[in-house]
Amino acid sequence: MSRRRIWGWYCFDWASQPYNTLLLTFIFAPYLKEVLGEGTAAQSAWGYGVGTAGLLIAILAPLLGSMADRCGPHMRLRFIWIFSGLYIIGASGLWWTMPGDPNLIMTLLFFGVGLIGMEFATIFTNAMMPDLAPRAAIGRISGAGWAFGYLGGLMALVMVLALLAENSATGKTLIGSDPILGLDAHAREGTRAVGPFTALWYAIFMIPFFAWVREMPPRAGVRLGQAARQAWPDLRKALRTLPGRRSLTAFLAASMLYRDALNGIYFFGGIYAAGVLGWSVVEVGVFGILAVISAALFAWLGGLGDTRFGPKPIIAVSILTLVGVTLAAIFVSRSTVFGIAVLPESFAPDIAFFAIGAVIGGAGGALQASSRCMLVFQVDPSHITQGFGLYALTGKATAFVAPFAVALATDISGSQQMGIAPLLALFLFGLILLVWVKPYGETQI
């Protein structure tokens, strides 16, 4: 196996992770809460916007996967180029989310375009994974890729906190300086620059990916137009075969639920901390650093665990851990910690939530790395792109459920804490469905 090709493949995780770290969770989402004002309104708007983008991804992802399979492996790289463009356009456009007049529709539109670009590019890079190394090494490579991506997200987060994102009260960054490049802290230009920064980061670090990663082995395919016409029949045929592939079907259903719940935590983590604990963007960013460090470590350890024990035990333990910390988060507020009243000036709620964030990061990192490995074990190697297309379909077919459920529960209860309660049910149902998943697929090698 080519080490340079593997490192080039790792570069995609490094390049793309800041969309999750900076925009979805720790910097842009809390900033949006600030400019929108009241916490539940921001959480609801965020949920509806992200849910809509997820619905579009669910509809289009498997069809694009089928088209790429028909056209041949070379089309995967071409699709990555196209969706990289959407990533960059969407992230860059977030600069125009102005304080006082955020233009929510335009903001959610740009954010959705970038999110779609990231998700679709991820489908095609994941489909390359079985070609990188023998099957026995897939778990280690998947875990190392996620860990490398989290480290990229960590570095980007530290740079933004130190150089760009300003505290709304002081106008200073985490290190006490003004935002660089003469950016106006009063107009929140430092924090708004996180969008263009994310786009530039992606553009720079995708250079080694496109320079070193080549599809192999070459295979002739049909023209794009013909592939587009055959995409729906191919998908329909694949869906009809699922009842006879019980292990794959159970895994897709389980991962559909627990990945939706995990994404719900990521989508709302920053807004939740900002609304419930009153944290600033900078404080949420520090919380993010701890979570990302933990995620990188446990994604790598989870990859090693996959090699030794297989991915199924790692997935189960990770879900149980996430159930526990999600439940714990509900009982942390500025006035109480796990039912114990605290003084308004107490740091106990902050310490508790920092710990919760670290555990969520670690369990989430291991869960994602092991799930990607498990998918490779479950699908036919000759239809790997279609397999990841189905994985994306099931991951996004209900991707709107967690955001919409959290938005609805928040609206009904008027509480951000109770708003995240639906995520518990998604995790638990996903765990139950794992019972029918064979660790190494139908062949049980």
KAFEN-V829104 format. One record per residue. N is the residue number from 1. RES is the residue in one small letter. PHI is phi in whole degrees, -180 to 180 (999 if undefined). Layout:
((N RES PHI) (N RES PHI))
//
This chain:
((1 m 999) (2 s -85) (3 r -66) (4 r -64) (5 r -65) (6 i -64) (7 w -66) (8 g -63) (9 w -65) (10 y -59) (11 c -62) (12 f -65) (13 d -60) (14 w -62) (15 a -72) (16 s -89) (17 q -57) (18 p -57) (19 y -62) (20 n -72) (21 t -70) (22 l -87) (23 l -96) (24 l -68) (25 t -122) (26 f -102) (27 i -120) (28 f -71) (29 a -60) (30 p -63) (31 y -63) (32 l -62) (33 k -61) (34 e -64) (35 v -76) (36 l -83) (37 g 98) (38 e -60) (39 g -60) (40 t -68) (41 a -65) (42 a -65) (43 q -64) (44 s -66) (45 a -61) (46 w -61) (47 g -63) (48 y -66) (49 g -67) (50 v -66) (51 g -62) (52 t -64) (53 a -61) (54 g -63) (55 l -65) (56 l -64) (57 i -62) (58 a -61) (59 i -72) (60 l -90) (61 a -57) (62 p -66) (63 l -67) (64 l -66) (65 g -62) (66 s -64) (67 m -61) (68 a -64) (69 d -62) (70 r -67) (71 c -75) (72 g 109) (73 p -56) (74 h -60) (75 m -71) (76 r -62) (77 l -65) (78 r -65) (79 f -64) (80 i -63) (81 w -59) (82 i -62) (83 f -77) (84 s -64) (85 g -62) (86 l -64) (87 y -54) (88 i -67) (89 i -64) (90 g -64) (91 a -65) (92 s -61) (93 g -66) (94 l -69) (95 w -56) (96 w -86) (97 t -80) (98 m -82) (99 p -67) (100 g 88) (101 d -146) (102 p -74) (103 n 48) (104 l -59) (105 i -62) (106 m -64) (107 t -61) (108 l -66) (109 l -66) (110 f -62) (111 f -62) (112 g -65) (113 v -61) (114 g -65) (115 l -64) (116 i -62) (117 g -60) (118 m -64) (119 e -65) (120 f -69) (121 a -61) (122 t -65) (123 i -56) (124 f -77) (125 t -72) (126 n -62) (127 a -66) (128 m -80) (129 m -57) (130 p -63) (131 d -84) (132 l -82) (133 a -162) (134 p -59) (135 r -58) (136 a -65) (137 a -99) (138 i -63) (139 g -60) (140 r -64) (141 i -67) (142 s -62) (143 g -64) (144 a -65) (145 g -64) (146 w -62) (147 a -62) (148 f -63) (149 g -63) (150 y -64) (151 l -64) (152 g -63) (153 g -62) (154 l -63) (155 m -61) (156 a -63) (157 l -65) (158 v -62) (159 m -63) (160 v -66) (161 l -65) (162 a -80) (163 l -115) (164 l -123) (165 a -67) (166 e -100) (167 n -67) (168 s -64) (169 a -86) (170 t -102) (171 g 76) (172 k -109) (173 t -80) (174 l -60) (175 i -92) (176 g 82) (177 s -110) (178 d -74) (179 p -57) (180 i -70) (181 l 63) (182 g 70) (183 l -65) (184 d -83) (185 a -66) (186 h -63) (187 a -87) (188 r 57) (189 e -69) (190 g -63) (191 t -71) (192 r -64) (193 a -70) (194 v -61) (195 g -65) (196 p -60) (197 f -61) (198 t -62) (199 a -65) (200 l -66) (201 w -57) (202 y -62) (203 a -61) (204 i -70) (205 f -86) (206 m -83) (207 i -59) (208 p -65) (209 f -60) (210 f -72) (211 a -79) (212 w -106) (213 v -92) (214 r -129) (215 e -72) (216 m -149) (217 p -76) (218 p -65) (219 r -149) (220 a -71) (221 g -142) (222 v -88) (223 r -72) (224 l -60) (225 g -61) (226 q -65) (227 a -62) (228 a -63) (229 r -69) (230 q -90) (231 a -61) (232 w -67) (233 p -59) (234 d -63) (235 l -66) (236 r -61) (237 k -64) (238 a -63) (239 l -67) (240 r -67) (241 t -82) (242 l -60) (243 p -57) (244 g -85) (245 r -120) (246 r -63) (247 s -66) (248 l -62) (249 t -62) (250 a -64) (251 f -67) (252 l -61) (253 a -67) (254 a -63) (255 s -67) (256 m -57) (257 l -79) (258 y -75) (259 r -70) (260 d -62) (261 a -64) (262 l -64) (263 n -63) (264 g -61) (265 i -64) (266 y -65) (267 f -62) (268 f -105) (269 g -56) (270 g -67) (271 i -65) (272 y -62) (273 a -64) (274 a -67) (275 g -79) (276 v -81) (277 l -102) (278 g 73) (279 w -74) (280 s -82) (281 v -59) (282 v -66) (283 e -66) (284 v -63) (285 g -65) (286 v -64) (287 f -55) (288 g -64) (289 i -59) (290 l -63) (291 a -65) (292 v -71) (293 i -59) (294 s -63) (295 a -63) (296 a -63) (297 l -62) (298 f -80) (299 a -65) (300 w -65) (301 l -64) (302 g -63) (303 g -62) (304 l -66) (305 g -65) (306 d -59) (307 t -65) (308 r -88) (309 f -111) (310 g 90) (311 p -76) (312 k -61) (313 p -61) (314 i -65) (315 i -63) (316 a -63) (317 v -64) (318 s -64) (319 i -64) (320 l -60) (321 t -64) (322 l -67) (323 v -61) (324 g -62) (325 v -77) (326 t -66) (327 l -63) (328 a -64) (329 a -62) (330 i -63) (331 f -100) (332 v -119) (333 s -145) (334 r -67) (335 s -105) (336 t -140) (337 v -131) (338 f 54) (339 g 86) (340 i -100) (341 a -68) (342 v -131) (343 l -72) (344 p -57) (345 e -88) (346 s -67) (347 f -92) (348 a -59) (349 p -61) (350 d -67) (351 i -62) (352 a -61) (353 f -75) (354 f -61) (355 a -64) (356 i -60) (357 g -62) (358 a -65) (359 v -68) (360 i -61) (361 g -60) (362 g -65) (363 a -67) (364 g -66) (365 g -63) (366 a -64) (367 l -63) (368 q -69) (369 a -64) (370 s -70) (371 s -67) (372 r -63) (373 c -65) (374 m -60) (375 l -61) (376 v -60) (377 f -71) (378 q -89) (379 v -102) (380 d -69) (381 p -57) (382 s -78) (383 h -129) (384 i -68) (385 t -67) (386 q -62) (387 g -61) (388 f -71) (389 g -66) (390 l -65) (391 y -62) (392 a -69) (393 l -59) (394 t -70) (395 g -71) (396 k -110) (397 a -58) (398 t -115) (399 a -63) (400 f -79) (401 v -66) (402 a -63) (403 p -61) (404 f -68) (405 a -64) (406 v -66) (407 a -62) (408 l -67) (409 a -64) (410 t -67) (411 d -63) (412 i -69) (413 s -83) (414 g 69) (415 s -132) (416 q -68) (417 q -66) (418 m -71) (419 g -63) (420 i -91) (421 a -58) (422 p -60) (423 l -65) (424 l -61) (425 a -64) (426 l -63) (427 f -60) (428 l -68) (429 f -65) (430 g -62) (431 l -64) (432 i -62) (433 l -67) (434 l -63) (435 v -56) (436 w -92) (437 v -94) (438 k -81) (439 p -54) (440 y -119) (441 g 84) (442 e -64) (443 t -78) (444 q 52) (445 i -72))
//
